[in-house]
């Protein structure tokens, strides 16, 4: 335990306060909108309007503690923990296939249930692979001209975990993981010719897998032609767009959404951003978008000024995962992207998402301590 928290960062002892501020704002606004979007459904489902909010607060408290630990942990200890982290992640993923522990819900086997709570291990996969790739790509950065020994092993690890996620019937998350990992290979300066070689194989195969399940095909049709079945496959897309449009410039007011009263499925989860638009209007939507973009700016700045390749790749991966996921969710709600089932960080109901997001944020604050120039300056 002596090296778990070290004083290796004497030259810069304080974290990026601007980053911490935007994270707290996102968390506060997100919790407010979660309560507003969930109380009606919670009352209808379990006769407790605070049900989803209380469960989310439990995870937030766990996330705050975990994020604080992540913000103080020794980076060298984190590097040495990579093999154990991968094993832990593999074990958690395996549990989803164990009867009685992993449970099928809405056609997918993504969750582990225990003691009245559920956890989605694919969220942990995102974090683990980002840390793993930062570690392994730094170690092998001088051997990229030997791809069999330097790049093939991490590529296999990434594809293996993405395949496990796919086998849970979670195509969207598996593709998201592959895309985030691909950006890390790119940031690590892997030669472009390797991307072309892999892309020729992976992209057509991924497109083929997309068409192997009926519900995925229906999502594409609903995205392209929602009006052909407005009461069926196109309902959710059109309902979310209507919610955004109904908000106008200033919104109907917090708590005044109409669509959350049963008119929009998953209003407290995947489509909570539609409720943001309806209650806070265009101004609120732009403010939330600005907060995520500013989070991206601070995070990518940490990556740019990192003292070594590991910290740079890690900061970039953590930031990309949070911001790209947010933009993807917003795109789905606005009808710009087919429905994915991917949540909006800090806003959507879901303990796994908020916990992993806060650990990622803690690590970003940790990395900001060793970045130059002084990242407290805007």
PyMOL commands that set and color helices and strands:
alter all, ss='L'
color gray80, all
select helices_A, chain A and resi 17-46+51-72+75-80+82-95+121-139+141-143+147-150+152-167+171-187+192-210+214-224+226-229+235-246+272-304+309-333+351-368
alter helices_A, ss='H'
color red, helices_A
select strands_A, chain A and resi 102-105+108-114+117-120
alter strands_A, ss='S'
color yellow, strands_A
deselect
rebuild
show_as cartoon
